[in-house]
């Protein structure tokens, strides 16, 4: 609310009831009009609607619009360069250095901006495994961002814990605060700036909720590696026999959809750690793409779009009937739903499995339409493909993407969030795969019969049947062929999947064109891997594709 308007809001009287003794003055934040501490969902609904930040839609979800930022501002992320972490960070396009002096100056201006304003504070935790759990504080300008934090992270109702809460990292999200590129040294007026020494992150001039979530993920991707935990951009589930499975992939490749399996319990949909104990979820919620979502193909997620407590970002609705239209992409292709994990019926309620993955799946959305729908990788090939992280960025998931998917390589299937060198993560993954004898599969959820615009996206039914067979061991004893270019093994048969689906060239009218496209893709892999070759062994480099 504006500092010039003075009147009570729905939760004014309860604002400090759940405040921590470790107050905002410890962060250098003084002279606020009011701070609302750890408000529950219902109170945040009232505040968000009262402040005209949101509307309530049919059956209860909260509808919000994020303005010009309907996706992550990936090129506006910086990390403060300072002595304690400088030698450990993989500096470059995903980890742009930012000076301590500029950060301190920026922080001072931000504190001045907040004077006389109202903020919302959520004291939460990340990391479902108690051994690795970390307390975090999310300070926001918007009430709905506070609800977003409650959805996405792990909360407590224990008043004693909240009173004694001490955060190990703090995120300050202030969409009303614009940066000045000339003064702050940023690219635009928007910035996501992480400071590991001061244990503080600033998110400025963007309403997109995903920035809060991914900032915390980026922080964990750095810190947990020093506790011998592999942080992973993946979803995870577990079968009745305790067999965990990991699903790596960028947004739009199917992590959330494919891991929500009625035959298996969901651990989490996006961010996990693999420790000596097993696999644990970083979060307490899900952040799913919902464009063209249907009750038939994704019933569990579809039901969440009709529940009180869910936040729908940039979803179009009828203001008269308040009914949403999940097929309407007029605001963005990247419509999102944020909801607590407990909204999914078939979950691991404690958020972690004391078992190690038996199957690791790399989901790639191949927009060129040439990769097989599933392939089995050797340990060296698994490392190679993990470091490469081949996929296509799907429309809307980052600012600047058009309708057509962009072929890209995103190391560790999440390069924007990886703070250390990709080889560090790949080596940690290799050690765990070998120790626990995990099978590794490359699964193409992209196009068949031609590239985007010519072919069509592979049937989700076929992809589910292929994954079911892999997870249930039904591909262990079938015959395989060795791929001519990539050398991985492709099954010749799979239950409930037509045999010609397993050979992608069959769906191309022109076989010569198929092989030219496939060879061109191999060339792109080889060229991309040159970025990492110096840190990798010769055996690892040799695990890549060969030209025709």
C-alpha positions in Angstrom: 0.0 0.0 0.0 1.1 3.6 -0.5 2.9 5.2 2.4 0.6 8.2 1.9 -2.6 6.3 2.7 -3.2 5.6 6.3 -6.0 3.1 7.1 -6.3 -0.3 8.5 -6.3 -3.4 6.3 -8.0 -6.8 7.1 -5.0 -8.2 9.0 -3.7 -4.9 10.6 -4.5 -6.0 14.2 -2.9 -9.4 13.8 0.2 -8.2 11.9 2.7 -8.8 14.7 1.1 -11.8 16.4 3.5 -14.3 14.8 6.6 -12.1 14.6 10.1 -13.4 15.3 12.3 -12.0 18.0 14.9 -11.7 15.2 13.2 -8.6 13.7 13.7 -6.7 10.5 16.0 -4.2 12.2 18.5 -7.0 12.2 18.4 -6.8 8.4 18.9 -3.0 8.4 15.2 -2.4 7.7 13.8 0.5 9.8 10.9 2.9 9.9 8.3 0.7 8.2 4.7 1.6 8.3 3.9 -2.0 9.2 5.2 -5.5 8.8 2.8 -8.4 8.5 4.4 -11.5 10.0 3.7 -15.1 8.9 0.0 -14.5 8.0 -1.9 -17.7 7.1 -3.4 -18.3 3.6 -6.8 -16.9 4.4 -5.4 -13.6 5.8 -3.2 -13.2 2.7 -6.2 -13.8 0.4 -8.0 -10.9 2.2 -4.9 -8.7 2.0 -4.2 -9.4 -1.7 -7.8 -8.8 -2.7 -8.1 -5.7 -0.5 -5.0 -4.2 -2.1 -6.2 -5.0 -5.6 -3.3 -7.3 -6.2 -5.5 -10.3 -7.1 -9.0 -11.6 -7.8 -10.7 -14.8 -6.6 -11.8 -17.1 -9.4 -14.4 -19.8 -9.5 -14.0 -22.4 -6.8 -11.4 -20.4 -4.9 -8.0 -20.0 -6.7 -6.3 -16.6 -6.5 -5.7 -15.0 -9.9 -2.8 -12.6 -10.3 -1.1 -10.9 -13.2 2.6 -10.3 -13.3 2.7 -7.4 -15.7 5.5 -7.2 -18.3 7.5 -10.0 -16.6 5.6 -13.2 -17.3 8.8 -15.3 -17.1 12.2 -15.3 -15.5 14.5 -12.4 -16.3 17.4 -14.8 -16.8 19.8 -12.3 -18.2 19.3 -10.0 -15.1 20.7 -12.3 -12.5 23.9 -11.5 -10.8 26.1 -12.9 -8.0 28.2 -10.7 -5.7 31.9 -11.4 -6.3 33.7 -11.5 -2.9 36.6 -13.3 -1.3 34.8 -16.2 0.5 33.1 -17.6 -2.7 35.0 -16.2 -5.7 37.1 -19.3 -6.4 34.1 -21.7 -6.1 31.7 -20.0 -8.5 31.4 -20.8 -12.3 31.5 -17.2 -13.5 30.0 -16.5 -16.9 26.7 -15.9 -18.6 24.7 -17.7 -15.9 26.6 -16.2 -13.0 27.4 -12.6 -13.8 29.7 -11.0 -11.2 28.5 -8.0 -9.2 30.7 -5.8 -7.0 30.3 -5.6 -3.2 30.4 -1.9 -3.4 27.5 -1.7 -5.8 25.5 -4.2 -3.8 25.9 -2.3 -0.5 24.9 1.0 -2.3 21.9 -0.7 -3.8 20.9 -2.2 -0.5 21.0 1.2 1.1 18.7 2.7 -1.5 16.3 -0.3 -1.2 16.1 0.2 2.6 15.4 3.9 2.0 12.7 3.0 -0.5 11.0 0.7 2.1 10.7 3.4 4.8 7.1 4.2 5.4 6.0 1.2 3.4 4.3 -2.1 4.4 5.9 -5.5 3.9 5.0 -9.1 4.4 7.3 -11.6 6.1 7.2 -15.4 5.8 9.7 -17.5 7.9 9.9 -20.8 6.1 12.3 -23.8 5.6 13.8 -25.5 2.6 14.9 -29.1 2.5 12.5 -31.8 3.7 15.2 -33.9 5.2 15.7 -32.6 8.8 19.5 -33.2 8.5 19.8 -30.6 5.7 16.9 -28.3 6.4 17.6 -24.6 6.2 15.6 -21.7 7.6 14.9 -18.9 5.1 13.1 -15.5 5.4 11.1 -14.1 2.5 10.3 -10.4 2.8 7.9 -9.1 0.1 6.1 -6.0 -1.0 3.1 -7.9 -2.2 0.7 -10.0 -0.1 0.3 -12.6 -2.9 4.1 -13.1 -3.0 3.9 -14.0 0.7 1.2 -16.6 -0.1 3.5 -17.8 -2.9 6.3 -18.3 -0.4 3.9 -20.3 1.8 2.9 -22.5 -1.1 6.4 -23.1 -2.4 8.4 -23.6 0.8 8.0 -25.5 4.1 6.0 -23.7 6.8 5.3 -24.3 10.4 2.4 -23.3 12.7 4.5 -23.8 15.8 4.5 -20.4 17.4 7.5 -21.1 19.6 9.5 -22.0 16.5 8.4 -18.8 14.7 9.2 -16.7 17.7 12.8 -18.0 17.9 13.2 -18.2 14.1 16.6 -17.2 12.8 17.1 -17.2 9.0 20.2 -18.5 7.3 19.3 -16.7 4.1 16.9 -13.8 3.3 15.2 -12.9 0.0 13.8 -9.4 -0.3 11.3 -9.2 -3.3 10.4 -5.6 -4.1 8.7 -5.3 -7.5 8.0 -1.6 -7.0 11.8 -0.8 -6.7 13.5 0.0 -10.0 17.2 -0.3 -10.5 19.2 2.3 -12.4 21.6 0.7 -14.9 23.9 3.7 -14.9 24.3 3.7 -11.1 23.8 0.0 -10.3 25.7 -1.5 -13.3 22.8 -3.8 -14.2 21.5 -4.5 -17.7 18.0 -3.2 -17.1 15.9 -1.7 -14.3 15.3 -5.3 -13.2 17.7 -7.3 -11.1 18.0 -10.6 -9.2 21.2 -10.2 -7.1 22.5 -12.9 -4.7 25.1 -12.2 -2.0 26.4 -15.3 -0.3 28.6 -13.4 2.1 25.7 -11.3 3.4 23.2 -14.2 3.0 20.8 -11.9 1.2 19.2 -11.8 -2.2 17.4 -8.9 -3.8 14.6 -9.3 -6.4 13.8 -5.9 -7.9 11.2 -4.7 -10.5 9.6 -8.0 -11.3 6.3 -9.5 -10.1 7.0 -12.9 -11.5 6.7 -15.4 -8.6 9.2 -17.8 -10.1 12.0 -15.5 -9.3 11.5 -16.1 -5.6 11.5 -19.8 -6.0 14.5 -20.0 -8.3 16.6 -17.6 -6.2 16.3 -20.1 -3.3 17.1 -23.0 -5.6 20.2 -21.2 -6.9 21.3 -20.6 -3.3 20.9 -24.3 -2.4 22.7 -25.4 -5.6 25.8 -23.7 -4.2 25.6 -24.3 -0.4 24.5 -28.0 -0.4 27.4 -29.2 -2.5 29.7 -28.5 0.5 27.5 -30.8 2.6 28.0 -33.6 0.0 24.5 -33.2 -1.3 23.9 -33.2 -5.0 21.3 -30.4 -5.8 19.2 -31.3 -8.8 16.7 -29.6 -11.1 14.4 -32.6 -11.3 11.1 -34.0 -10.1 11.1 -37.3 -8.1 8.7 -40.0 -7.2 8.9 -43.5 -5.6 7.3 -46.8 -6.4 5.6 -49.2 -4.0 8.8 -51.2 -3.6 10.7 -48.0 -2.5 12.4 -47.6 -5.9 12.9 -43.8 -6.4 13.1 -42.2 -9.8 14.4 -38.8 -10.9 13.2 -36.8 -13.8 15.6 -34.1 -15.0 14.5 -31.4 -17.5 14.0 -27.7 -18.2 10.6 -26.1 -17.9 8.2 -27.4 -20.5 9.9 -30.8 -20.9 7.4 -32.7 -18.7 9.0 -33.0 -15.3 5.8 -32.1 -13.4 3.4 -33.9 -15.7 5.4 -37.2 -15.9 6.3 -37.5 -12.3 2.6 -37.1 -11.2 2.0 -40.8 -11.7 -1.0 -42.5 -10.0 1.0 -45.7 -9.6 3.9 -43.9 -7.8 4.1 -41.4 -4.9 5.3 -38.0 -5.7 8.3 -36.7 -3.6 8.3 -33.3 -5.4 8.0 -31.7 -8.9 11.1 -29.6 -9.4 14.0 -29.3 -7.0 15.7 -32.1 -4.9 18.8 -33.1 -3.2 20.5 -36.5 -3.3 22.3 -37.2 -0.1 23.8 -40.3 1.6 20.3 -40.8 3.1 18.4 -40.8 -0.2 16.4 -38.2 -2.1 14.6 -35.2 -0.5 12.5 -32.4 -1.8 13.7 -28.8 -1.4 10.2 -27.4 -1.4 6.7 -27.7 0.0 4.8 -27.0 -3.2 4.6 -27.2 -6.9 4.8 -24.6 -9.7 3.3 -26.1 -12.7 2.7 -24.8 -16.3 -1.0 -24.9 -16.9 -1.5 -23.7 -20.5 -3.9 -26.1 -22.2 -4.0 -28.3 -19.2 -6.8 -30.9 -19.4 -8.5 -33.2 -16.9 -7.9 -36.2 -19.2 -4.1 -35.9 -19.6 -3.1 -34.4 -16.2 -6.0 -34.9 -13.8 -4.1 -34.3 -10.6 -2.7 -30.9 -11.6 -6.0 -29.9 -13.3 -7.8 -30.4 -10.0 -5.4 -28.0 -8.3 -6.5 -25.2 -10.6 -9.9 -25.3 -8.9 -8.8 -25.2 -5.3 -8.7 -22.4 -2.6 -5.0 -21.7 -1.9 -3.8 -22.1 -5.5 -2.3 -19.0 -7.1 -2.9 -18.8 -10.8 -0.4 -16.6 -12.6 -1.5 -14.9 -15.8 -4.4 -17.3 -16.4 -7.2 -15.6 -18.3 -10.7 -15.6 -16.7 -14.2 -14.3 -17.3 -14.7 -11.4 -14.8 -18.5 -12.1 -14.8 -18.6 -15.8 -14.1 -15.1 -15.9 -12.6 -14.4 -19.1 -14.6 -10.8 -19.6 -15.9 -9.8 -20.5 -19.5 -6.7 -22.6 -19.4 -6.5 -22.7 -23.2 -6.1 -18.9 -23.6 -2.5 -17.8 -24.0 -3.3 -14.2 -24.8 -1.3 -13.0 -21.7 1.5 -15.5 -22.0 2.2 -19.1 -23.0 3.8 -19.5 -19.5 0.7 -19.6 -17.4 1.4 -21.1 -14.0 -0.2 -22.6 -10.9 1.5 -22.4 -7.5 0.0 -24.8 -4.9 1.0 -26.8 -1.8 2.3 -30.3 -2.5 -0.4 -31.7 -0.3 -3.0 -30.8 -3.0 -1.6 -33.7 -5.0 -3.3 -36.8 -3.7 -0.5 -39.4 -4.1 2.5 -37.9 -2.3 5.3 -38.8 0.1 4.0 -36.6 2.9 7.3 -36.2 4.7 9.0 -35.0 1.4 11.9 -37.4 1.3 12.6 -41.1 0.6 15.2 -43.1 2.5 16.0 -44.9 -0.7 18.3 -44.2 -3.6 17.1 -43.8 -7.2 17.0 -47.0 -9.4 16.2 -45.0 -12.5 17.4 -41.5 -13.6 15.5 -40.0 -16.6 16.8 -37.1 -18.6 13.9 -35.4 -20.3 14.7 -33.6 -23.5 12.3 -31.7 -25.8 13.9 -32.3 -29.2 12.5 -29.6 -31.5 14.4 -31.0 -34.4 12.4 -34.2 -34.2 15.3 -36.7 -34.7 16.1 -38.2 -31.3 14.5 -41.6 -30.4 11.7 -41.4 -27.8 13.8 -43.4 -25.3 17.4 -44.6 -25.0 19.5 -46.2 -22.3 22.8 -44.5 -21.5 26.1 -45.9 -20.2 27.6 -44.1 -17.1 30.0 -42.1 -19.3 27.2 -41.2 -21.7 25.0 -40.2 -18.8 27.7 -37.7 -17.6 28.1 -36.4 -21.1 24.4 -35.8 -21.6 24.1 -34.3 -18.1 26.8 -31.8 -18.7 25.4 -31.1 -22.2 21.8 -30.7 -21.0 20.3 -30.7 -24.6 16.7 -29.5 -24.9 14.5 -26.8 -26.3 13.3 -23.7 -24.4 9.6 -23.7 -24.6 7.7 -20.5 -25.4 7.1 -18.2 -22.5 9.4 -19.8 -19.9 12.0 -17.0 -20.2 11.7 -13.4 -21.4 12.3 -13.0 -25.1 11.2 -16.4 -26.2 8.8 -16.5 -29.2 6.3 -19.1 -30.2 8.9 -21.5 -31.8 11.0 -23.5 -29.3 14.7 -22.7 -29.2 17.2 -25.5 -29.4 19.6 -25.0 -26.5 22.1 -26.7 -24.2 21.5 -26.1 -20.5 24.2 -27.9 -18.4 22.8 -30.1 -15.7 19.3 -29.5 -17.2 19.3 -26.2 -15.3 22.3 -24.1 -16.1 20.7 -20.7 -15.0 20.6 -22.1 -11.4 23.9 -23.9 -11.2 26.5 -21.8 -9.4 29.5 -24.2 -9.5 31.1 -25.7 -12.7 28.9 -28.3 -14.4 31.6 -31.0 -14.0 31.3 -30.7 -10.2 27.6 -31.7 -10.3 28.2 -34.3 -13.0 30.9 -36.0 -11.0 28.7 -36.1 -7.9 25.9 -37.6 -10.1 28.3 -40.3 -11.6 29.4 -41.4 -8.1 25.9 -41.9 -7.0 24.7 -43.6 -10.1 27.6 -46.1 -9.9 27.2 -46.7 -6.2 23.5 -47.3 -6.3 23.5 -49.0 -9.8 20.9 -46.7 -11.3 19.8 -47.0 -14.9 19.9 -43.8 -16.9 17.5 -43.0 -19.7 17.3 -40.2 -22.2 13.6 -39.6 -23.0 12.5 -37.3 -25.8 9.3 -35.5 -25.1 9.7 -33.3 -28.2 8.7 -33.6 -31.9 8.4 -36.6 -34.2 8.0 -36.7 -38.0 9.9 -33.5 -38.5 11.0 -30.4 -36.6 8.6 -28.0 -34.9 6.1 -26.7 -37.5 6.4 -29.8 -39.6 6.1 -32.8 -37.3 4.0 -33.1 -34.1 4.8 -33.4 -30.5 5.1 -37.1 -29.3 2.0 -38.5 -27.7 2.1 -38.2 -23.9 0.5 -41.6 -23.9 3.5 -43.2 -25.6 5.9 -41.3 -23.3 4.0 -42.6 -20.2 4.1 -46.2 -21.5 7.8 -45.9 -22.3 8.5 -44.6 -18.8 6.3 -47.2 -17.1 8.2 -49.9 -18.9 11.6 -48.4 -17.9 10.6 -47.9 -14.3 9.0 -51.4 -14.0 12.0 -53.2 -15.4 10.2 -54.3 -18.6 13.0 -52.9 -20.8 15.7 -54.9 -19.0 15.5 -57.9 -21.2 14.4 -56.7 -24.6 16.6 -56.4 -27.6 18.4 -53.0 -28.3 20.0 -51.4 -31.2 23.1 -49.2 -31.0 22.4 -45.7 -32.3 24.6 -44.9 -35.3 25.5 -41.4 -34.2 25.2 -41.2 -30.4 26.1 -44.8 -29.5 23.4 -45.1 -26.9 21.0 -48.2 -26.8 17.5 -47.9 -28.2 15.0 -50.7 -27.4 13.5 -52.4 -30.4 10.3 -53.2 -28.6 8.3 -51.8 -25.7 5.0 -53.0 -24.2 2.0 -50.8 -25.4 4.1 -48.8 -27.8 4.1 -49.4 -31.6 7.5 -50.6 -32.8 7.9 -47.9 -35.5 7.6 -45.2 -32.8 10.9 -46.4 -31.4 12.6 -45.7 -34.7 12.2 -41.9 -35.3 13.3 -42.0 -39.0 10.1 -44.0 -39.7 7.9 -41.0 -39.2 9.9 -38.8 -41.7 8.8 -38.8 -45.3 12.4 -38.1 -46.5 15.0 -40.4 -44.8 17.9 -38.4 -46.3 16.6 -35.2 -44.7 16.3 -37.1 -41.4 19.9 -38.1 -41.4 21.1 -34.7 -42.4 19.1 -33.2 -39.4 20.4 -35.9 -37.0 24.0 -35.3 -38.2 23.5 -31.5 -37.7 22.3 -32.1 -34.1 25.4 -34.3 -33.4 27.6 -31.4 -34.7 25.9 -29.0 -32.3 26.6 -31.4 -29.4 30.2 -31.7 -30.3 30.6 -27.9 -30.6 28.8 -27.2 -27.3 30.9 -29.7 -25.4 34.1 -27.8 -26.3 33.1 -25.4 -23.5 33.7 -28.2 -20.9 36.3 -30.4 -22.5 39.2 -28.9 -20.6 37.8 -30.1 -17.2 36.7 -33.5 -18.5 38.6 -36.8 -19.1 39.1 -38.1 -22.6 36.8 -41.0 -21.9 34.0 -38.6 -21.0 34.6 -36.5 -24.1 34.5 -39.7 -26.2 31.1 -40.6 -24.9 29.5 -38.0 -27.1 28.2 -38.4 -30.6 30.2 -39.1 -33.8 29.5 -37.4 -37.2 28.1 -39.4 -40.1 
